[in-house]
Amino acid sequence: MRPSGGTIRWNNMYLQRSSFGVYYTRIPLPKCARDDGFPHAVRVSLLTKCRKTAVQRNALVSGCVLDYLGQPGTFSSRDHFDRDLKALRLGLHGFFDGTLNHPPAQANAPETPLVSTSTETLEPKSDKKAAYRDFAWLIRSYMKYKRKTGVTEKYLQQVAGRLRPLVGYFNDRNPRTLKMTDALGYQEDLVSNDWSAKTTKEYMSVARQLCDWCVRMDYLRRNPFDGVKAILQESKAAHEQRAIWTPAQLQDLLSHERFSTRGGPDDMWIPLILLHSGLRPSEACQLRVSDVRQCPLSGIWYFNVSDEGPGQRVKTANARRHVPVHHDLLQRGFLEYLSRRKAARKVQLFNCTPTGKDNDWSRNFTQRFNRFLSNKLGYETGNRPTAHSLRHTFIDALKQQDVPEYLVAEIAGHSKRSITFGRYGKPSGLAKCAKVINSIELVGGR
């Protein structure tokens, strides 16, 4: 029913601008309507960043919306309300972008109602273009698809965050009408945030991937981001963007008196494993005691990196692998540590547990490690290597030894670019990988 409480006064009608510079009209609804489950306000994008144009469109939109809100039966049903407002937005946006030749009917023409309370929309029944899927809907569908692929929740949140500007920039525009010029405008808008070239490139890459999927699903006719080249050139080459530990820094780390005592055995063995095996921090922190195995034929000890155990996850299918244990770890007494964990009937190799909303295995360890770098080694935040840099250091050492790229990919858990090695090639085997890993000698390793 229509909210009770006497005459409704419509106050605080503002022309507002989003964080992406797009203007929109916002008209608050009365408290009596909000109490009945209706939204706090009606928002209609003006599809422009020009204030002069926005002021003109705001006058039209305000008149149309207020006309509708004043009609009998407007608040009879939330479903009818949402449906009618959607039809109103489509009619206004169709007029703004030129797909309709006239604006929606005004209050001074009661014979042509602004928004029908039936199932009819503003446009002819035969025209189905109005029922398009906006970016908000496309992103929700895309995220459902990505979730089914088995990626981590942390990765999903990262993708969702990089897609969010699409909704703000294009607002209620029909994605099927976008062209390359629109994608270029979006890129310029990202650049205006003073982000680095790398960050802008990542946001554009995710948008391109979304639209590629939409094309495959027949939601879009074409991908407007295809062929769009980066405006800003990255200041560093790809190999320079990954920090590694220098020999002097490794010496400082491994020779520090509190390296093995600041947080127990975890804080000594995890960095050593990262440095001598190239595991990701999360992969090392989630290892179980049973994941350290010995090959019955060759006698080689190795880490079984998998998602077999409760809560265990891998970044990609290629991350499931067997990584030989470096001989330096064995000489330092790693097997004795393993025996103590077995004797104590521990399931996990370390005391790490998945924490935070992302169930991140490495979160507590990396936080302790970062505090150690700042407080004990005096490394400045933002200008120092990290726990993940130990992995980069190991991979860089393999590269310096001229190890074939396909073999490095197997050890590091990367995909192989070559279709021959990626699809037809079989794993090289523990013996070959162990020979490569044991050939790497890093400063402070002994």
C-alpha positions as CSV (number, residue, x, y, z in Angstrom):
1,M,0.0,0.0,0.0
2,R,1.0,3.6,-0.4
3,P,2.9,4.8,2.6
4,S,0.7,6.6,5.1
5,G,1.6,9.7,7.1
6,G,0.1,12.7,5.2
7,T,1.5,14.7,2.4
8,I,4.9,13.4,1.2
9,R,7.6,16.1,0.8
10,W,10.4,15.4,-1.5
11,N,13.5,17.1,-0.2
12,N,17.2,16.9,-0.8
13,M,17.1,16.3,-4.6
14,Y,20.7,16.6,-5.6
15,L,22.8,16.5,-8.8
16,Q,25.7,14.4,-7.7
17,R,28.9,13.0,-9.3
18,S,30.4,9.6,-8.7
19,S,34.0,8.9,-7.9
20,F,34.5,8.2,-11.6
21,G,33.2,11.6,-12.6
22,V,29.9,10.5,-14.0
23,Y,26.9,12.6,-12.9
24,Y,23.7,11.2,-11.7
25,T,20.4,12.3,-10.1
26,R,19.6,11.2,-6.6
27,I,16.1,11.6,-5.1
28,P,15.6,10.3,-1.6
29,L,12.4,8.5,-0.7
30,P,10.5,9.3,2.5
31,K,11.1,7.3,5.7
32,C,7.6,5.8,5.5
33,A,8.5,4.2,2.2
34,R,11.9,3.0,3.5
35,D,10.2,1.4,6.4
36,D,8.0,-0.6,4.0
37,G,11.1,-2.0,2.3
38,F,11.6,0.5,-0.5
39,P,15.1,1.8,-1.2
40,H,16.5,4.9,0.4
41,A,16.8,6.8,-2.8
42,V,16.2,6.7,-6.6
43,R,19.4,7.0,-8.6
44,V,19.5,7.6,-12.3
45,S,22.7,8.0,-14.2
46,L,22.9,11.0,-16.5
47,L,25.5,9.3,-18.7
48,T,27.8,12.3,-18.9
49,K,30.8,13.8,-17.2
50,C,30.0,17.3,-18.5
51,R,28.4,19.4,-15.8
52,K,26.5,21.6,-18.3
53,T,24.9,18.6,-19.9
54,A,24.3,17.0,-16.6
55,V,22.3,20.1,-15.3
56,Q,20.1,19.9,-18.4
57,R,19.5,16.2,-18.1
58,N,19.0,16.5,-14.3
59,A,16.0,18.7,-14.9
60,L,14.4,16.2,-17.2
61,V,15.1,13.2,-15.0
62,S,13.9,15.0,-11.8
63,G,10.6,15.8,-13.5
64,C,10.1,12.3,-14.7
65,V,11.0,10.6,-11.5
66,L,8.9,13.0,-9.3
67,D,6.0,12.5,-11.7
68,Y,6.2,8.8,-11.3
69,L,6.6,9.0,-7.5
70,G,3.5,11.1,-7.3
71,Q,1.3,8.6,-9.2
72,P,-1.3,6.4,-7.3
73,G,-0.1,2.9,-6.7
74,T,3.6,3.7,-7.0
75,F,4.4,2.1,-3.7
76,S,1.9,-0.8,-4.0
77,S,4.6,-3.4,-4.6
78,R,8.4,-3.4,-4.4
79,D,8.6,-5.7,-7.5
80,H,6.4,-3.2,-9.5
81,F,8.4,-0.3,-8.2
82,D,11.7,-1.9,-9.3
83,R,10.3,-2.9,-12.6
84,D,8.8,0.5,-13.4
85,L,12.0,2.3,-12.4
86,K,14.1,0.1,-14.6
87,A,11.7,0.9,-17.5
88,L,12.0,4.6,-16.6
89,R,15.8,4.5,-16.7
90,L,15.9,2.6,-20.0
91,G,13.6,5.2,-21.5
92,L,15.7,8.1,-20.3
93,H,19.0,6.5,-21.3
94,G,17.6,5.6,-24.7
95,F,16.7,9.3,-25.2
96,F,20.2,10.4,-24.0
97,D,22.2,8.0,-26.2
98,G,20.0,8.6,-29.2
99,T,18.2,5.2,-29.5
100,L,14.9,6.9,-28.7
101,N,13.7,10.0,-30.5
102,H,11.7,11.5,-27.6
103,P,12.0,11.6,-23.9
104,P,9.5,9.7,-21.6
105,A,6.1,11.2,-21.1
106,Q,5.9,14.1,-18.6
107,A,3.5,14.8,-15.9
108,N,1.8,17.4,-18.1
109,A,0.7,14.6,-20.4
110,P,-1.4,12.3,-18.2
111,E,-2.9,10.5,-21.2
112,T,0.5,8.9,-21.8
113,P,1.6,7.6,-18.5
114,L,5.2,7.9,-17.6
115,V,5.6,4.3,-16.4
116,S,3.0,1.7,-16.8
117,T,2.0,-0.3,-13.8
118,S,1.4,-3.3,-16.1
119,T,4.0,-5.5,-17.6
120,E,4.6,-3.1,-20.6
121,T,7.7,-1.1,-20.8
122,L,8.3,2.3,-22.3
123,E,9.3,0.9,-25.7
124,P,7.2,-1.2,-28.1
125,K,6.7,-4.8,-27.1
126,S,8.5,-6.0,-30.2
127,D,11.7,-4.1,-29.2
128,K,13.7,-6.2,-26.9
129,K,16.9,-4.1,-26.9
130,A,15.8,-2.4,-23.7
131,A,16.3,-5.6,-21.7
132,Y,20.1,-5.6,-22.0
133,R,22.5,-6.9,-19.4
134,D,24.5,-4.2,-17.8
135,F,28.1,-4.5,-16.5
136,A,26.9,-5.2,-12.9
137,W,25.0,-8.3,-14.2
138,L,27.8,-9.4,-16.4
139,I,30.3,-9.2,-13.6
140,R,28.1,-11.1,-11.2
141,S,27.7,-13.9,-13.8
142,Y,31.4,-13.9,-14.6
143,M,32.3,-14.2,-10.9
144,K,30.0,-17.2,-10.6
145,Y,31.8,-18.8,-13.5
146,K,35.2,-18.0,-12.1
147,R,34.2,-19.5,-8.7
148,K,33.4,-22.8,-10.4
149,T,36.9,-23.0,-11.8
150,G,38.3,-23.6,-8.3
151,V,40.3,-20.4,-7.9
152,T,40.9,-19.1,-4.4
153,E,38.6,-16.6,-2.7
154,K,41.5,-14.2,-2.5
155,Y,41.9,-14.3,-6.3
156,L,38.2,-13.8,-6.7
157,Q,38.2,-10.7,-4.5
158,Q,41.2,-9.3,-6.5
159,V,39.3,-9.8,-9.8
160,A,36.1,-8.3,-8.5
161,G,38.0,-5.3,-7.2
162,R,39.6,-4.7,-10.6
163,L,36.2,-5.0,-12.4
164,R,34.4,-2.6,-10.1
165,P,35.4,0.6,-11.9
166,L,33.6,-0.7,-15.0
167,V,30.3,-0.3,-13.3
168,G,31.0,3.2,-12.1
169,Y,32.4,4.4,-15.4
170,F,29.9,2.9,-17.8
171,N,27.1,3.0,-15.3
172,D,23.8,1.9,-17.0
173,R,25.1,2.0,-20.5
174,N,24.4,-1.0,-22.7
175,P,27.6,-3.0,-23.0
176,R,26.6,-4.2,-26.4
177,T,26.9,-0.7,-27.8
178,L,30.4,-0.1,-26.6
179,K,33.2,0.5,-29.1
180,M,37.0,0.7,-28.9
181,T,36.7,4.5,-28.3
182,D,34.8,3.7,-25.1
183,A,37.5,1.3,-24.0
184,L,40.1,4.0,-24.7
185,G,38.1,6.5,-22.6
186,Y,37.9,3.9,-19.8
187,Q,41.7,3.5,-19.9
188,E,42.2,7.3,-19.8
189,D,39.9,7.4,-16.7
190,L,42.1,4.8,-15.0
191,V,45.2,6.7,-15.9
192,S,43.7,9.9,-14.3
193,N,43.9,8.1,-11.0
194,D,47.7,8.5,-11.1
195,W,48.1,4.7,-10.9
196,S,51.2,3.0,-12.1
197,A,51.4,1.7,-15.6
198,K,51.5,-1.8,-14.2
199,T,48.3,-1.3,-12.2
200,T,46.4,0.2,-15.1
201,K,47.5,-2.6,-17.3
202,E,46.2,-5.2,-14.8
203,Y,42.8,-3.4,-14.6
204,M,42.5,-3.3,-18.4
205,S,43.6,-6.9,-18.7
206,V,40.8,-8.1,-16.3
207,A,38.2,-6.0,-18.3
208,R,39.4,-7.6,-21.5
209,Q,39.1,-11.1,-20.0
210,L,35.6,-10.3,-18.8
211,C,34.5,-9.2,-22.3
212,D,36.2,-12.2,-23.9
213,W,34.1,-14.4,-21.8
214,C,31.0,-12.3,-22.6
215,V,31.6,-12.8,-26.3
216,R,31.9,-16.5,-25.9
217,M,28.6,-16.5,-23.9
218,D,27.0,-14.4,-26.7
219,Y,26.3,-11.6,-24.2
220,L,28.4,-9.2,-26.3
221,R,28.9,-9.1,-30.1
222,R,32.5,-8.0,-29.8
223,N,35.1,-7.1,-27.2
224,P,35.6,-3.4,-27.1
225,F,39.0,-3.8,-25.3
226,D,40.6,-5.8,-28.2
227,G,43.4,-3.9,-29.8
228,V,43.6,-1.2,-27.0
229,K,47.2,-0.5,-26.3
230,A,48.6,0.8,-23.0
231,I,48.8,4.6,-22.8
232,L,51.6,4.6,-20.3
233,Q,54.8,2.5,-20.7
234,E,56.0,0.7,-17.7
235,S,59.2,2.2,-16.3
236,K,60.7,-1.2,-15.5
237,A,61.0,-4.3,-17.6
238,A,59.1,-7.4,-16.5
239,H,62.2,-9.1,-14.9
240,E,62.9,-5.9,-13.0
241,Q,59.5,-5.7,-11.3
242,R,60.2,-8.8,-9.1
243,A,62.5,-8.0,-6.2
244,I,65.1,-10.6,-5.3
245,W,67.4,-10.9,-2.3
246,T,71.0,-9.9,-2.9
247,P,73.8,-12.0,-1.4
248,A,74.5,-9.4,1.2
249,Q,70.8,-9.3,2.3
250,L,70.6,-13.1,2.5
251,Q,73.7,-13.1,4.6
252,D,72.1,-10.5,7.0
253,L,68.9,-12.6,7.1
254,L,70.4,-16.0,7.7
255,S,73.2,-15.0,10.1
256,H,71.0,-12.8,12.4
257,E,70.9,-14.2,15.9
258,R,67.2,-14.1,16.1
259,F,66.5,-15.7,12.7
260,S,65.7,-19.1,14.3
261,T,64.3,-17.9,17.6
262,R,62.0,-15.0,16.8
263,G,58.9,-17.2,16.3
264,G,59.9,-20.8,16.7
265,P,61.0,-23.4,14.1
266,D,58.4,-22.1,11.6
267,D,60.2,-18.8,11.1
268,M,63.4,-20.6,10.4
269,W,62.3,-23.4,8.2
270,I,59.7,-21.7,6.0
271,P,62.2,-19.0,4.7
272,L,64.8,-21.7,4.0
273,I,62.3,-23.8,2.1
274,L,61.2,-20.8,0.1
275,L,64.8,-20.0,-0.7
276,H,65.8,-23.5,-1.7
277,S,62.7,-24.8,-3.4
278,G,60.9,-21.8,-4.9
279,L,57.6,-22.7,-3.2
280,R,55.1,-19.9,-2.8
281,P,54.7,-18.9,0.9
282,S,51.2,-20.3,1.0
283,E,52.3,-23.6,-0.4
284,A,55.1,-23.9,2.2
285,C,52.8,-22.9,5.1
286,Q,50.1,-25.4,4.3
287,L,52.4,-28.4,4.0
288,R,51.4,-31.4,6.0
289,V,53.9,-33.8,7.6
290,S,52.7,-36.5,5.1
291,D,53.6,-34.1,2.2
292,V,57.3,-34.6,2.9
293,R,57.9,-37.9,1.1
294,Q,60.8,-40.1,0.0
295,C,60.7,-41.8,-3.4
296,P,61.1,-45.6,-2.8
297,L,63.1,-46.1,-6.0
298,S,65.6,-43.2,-6.0
299,G,65.5,-42.3,-2.2
300,I,65.0,-38.6,-3.1
301,W,63.1,-36.6,-0.5
302,Y,60.5,-34.2,-2.0
303,F,57.6,-31.9,-1.2
304,N,54.2,-32.9,-2.4
305,V,52.5,-29.6,-3.3
306,S,48.8,-30.3,-3.7
307,D,45.3,-29.4,-2.5
308,E,44.6,-32.9,-1.2
309,G,44.4,-32.0,2.5
310,P,41.7,-30.1,4.3
311,G,41.9,-26.4,3.5
312,Q,44.8,-26.8,1.2
313,R,44.7,-24.9,-2.1
314,V,46.9,-24.4,-5.1
315,K,47.0,-21.4,-7.4
316,T,46.5,-23.3,-10.6
317,A,46.5,-26.9,-11.8
318,N,50.2,-26.5,-12.7
319,A,51.0,-25.8,-9.1
320,R,50.4,-29.4,-8.2
321,R,53.9,-30.8,-8.3
322,H,56.7,-32.7,-6.6
323,V,59.7,-30.5,-5.6
324,P,62.9,-32.2,-4.4
325,V,64.2,-31.1,-1.0
326,H,67.5,-29.2,-1.5
327,H,70.5,-31.0,0.1
328,D,71.2,-27.9,2.1
329,L,67.9,-28.4,4.0
330,L,68.9,-32.0,4.7
331,Q,72.3,-30.9,6.1
332,R,70.7,-28.3,8.3
333,G,68.6,-31.0,10.0
334,F,65.3,-30.8,8.2
335,L,64.6,-34.5,8.5
336,E,65.2,-34.4,12.3
337,Y,62.6,-31.6,12.5
338,L,60.2,-33.8,10.4
339,S,60.8,-36.7,12.8
340,R,59.9,-34.5,15.8
341,R,56.7,-33.4,14.2
342,K,55.8,-37.1,13.4
343,A,56.6,-38.1,17.0
344,A,54.3,-35.4,18.3
345,R,51.6,-36.7,16.0
346,K,51.2,-33.4,14.2
347,V,49.3,-33.3,11.0
348,Q,50.7,-30.0,9.7
349,L,54.4,-29.6,9.1
350,F,54.3,-26.1,10.7
351,N,52.0,-24.4,13.2
352,C,50.4,-22.2,10.5
353,T,46.6,-22.1,10.2
354,P,44.4,-20.5,7.5
355,T,43.3,-17.1,8.9
356,G,41.3,-14.1,7.7
357,K,38.4,-13.9,5.3
358,D,40.6,-15.4,2.6
359,N,41.7,-18.4,4.7
360,D,45.3,-17.4,4.0
361,W,47.8,-20.0,5.3
362,S,50.8,-17.6,5.0
363,R,49.2,-14.5,6.5
364,N,50.5,-14.8,10.1
365,F,54.0,-15.9,8.9
366,T,54.4,-13.1,6.4
367,Q,53.3,-10.5,8.9
368,R,55.9,-11.7,11.4
369,F,58.5,-11.9,8.7
370,N,57.8,-8.3,7.6
371,R,58.1,-7.1,11.2
372,F,61.4,-8.9,11.5
373,L,62.7,-7.2,8.4
374,S,61.7,-3.7,9.7
375,N,62.5,-4.0,13.4
376,K,65.6,-6.2,13.3
377,L,67.2,-5.8,9.9
378,G,66.1,-2.1,9.5
379,Y,64.7,-2.6,6.0
380,E,62.4,0.2,4.9
381,T,58.8,-0.7,3.9
382,G,58.2,-0.5,0.2
383,N,61.9,-0.7,-0.6
384,R,62.8,-4.2,0.5
385,P,62.5,-7.8,-0.6
386,T,59.8,-9.9,1.0
387,A,59.1,-13.5,1.8
388,H,57.7,-14.0,-1.7
389,S,61.0,-12.5,-3.0
390,L,62.8,-15.7,-1.7
391,R,60.9,-17.6,-4.4
392,H,61.9,-15.0,-7.0
393,T,65.5,-15.3,-5.8
394,F,65.5,-19.1,-6.3
395,I,63.9,-18.9,-9.8
396,D,66.4,-16.2,-10.7
397,A,69.3,-18.5,-9.7
398,L,67.9,-21.2,-12.0
399,K,67.8,-18.7,-14.8
400,Q,71.4,-17.7,-14.2
401,Q,72.4,-21.4,-14.4
402,D,70.8,-21.5,-17.9
403,V,68.2,-24.1,-16.8
404,P,65.7,-24.7,-19.6
405,E,62.6,-22.7,-19.1
406,Y,60.3,-25.8,-19.3
407,L,62.2,-27.3,-16.4
408,V,62.0,-24.1,-14.3
409,A,58.3,-24.0,-15.0
410,E,57.9,-27.6,-13.6
411,I,59.8,-26.7,-10.4
412,A,58.1,-23.4,-9.9
413,G,54.6,-24.5,-10.8
414,H,54.1,-22.3,-13.8
415,S,52.3,-23.2,-17.0
416,K,54.5,-24.0,-20.0
417,R,54.0,-21.6,-22.9
418,S,55.0,-24.1,-25.6
419,I,52.1,-26.3,-26.6
420,T,54.6,-29.1,-27.1
421,F,55.8,-29.1,-23.5
422,G,52.5,-27.9,-22.1
423,R,50.2,-30.4,-23.6
424,Y,52.3,-33.3,-24.7
425,G,55.4,-33.2,-22.5
426,K,55.5,-35.3,-19.4
427,P,57.1,-34.2,-16.1
428,S,60.9,-34.5,-16.1
429,G,61.1,-36.6,-13.0
430,L,62.5,-36.2,-9.5
431,A,66.0,-37.2,-10.4
432,K,66.4,-34.5,-13.1
433,C,64.7,-31.8,-10.9
434,A,66.8,-32.8,-7.9
435,K,70.0,-32.4,-9.9
436,V,69.0,-29.0,-11.0
437,I,67.9,-27.8,-7.5
438,N,71.0,-29.1,-5.8
439,S,73.2,-27.3,-8.3
440,I,72.0,-24.0,-6.9
441,E,74.1,-22.7,-4.1
442,L,72.9,-19.5,-2.4
443,V,74.8,-17.2,0.0
444,G,74.2,-18.3,3.6
445,G,72.9,-21.6,2.5
446,R,75.4,-23.5,4.6
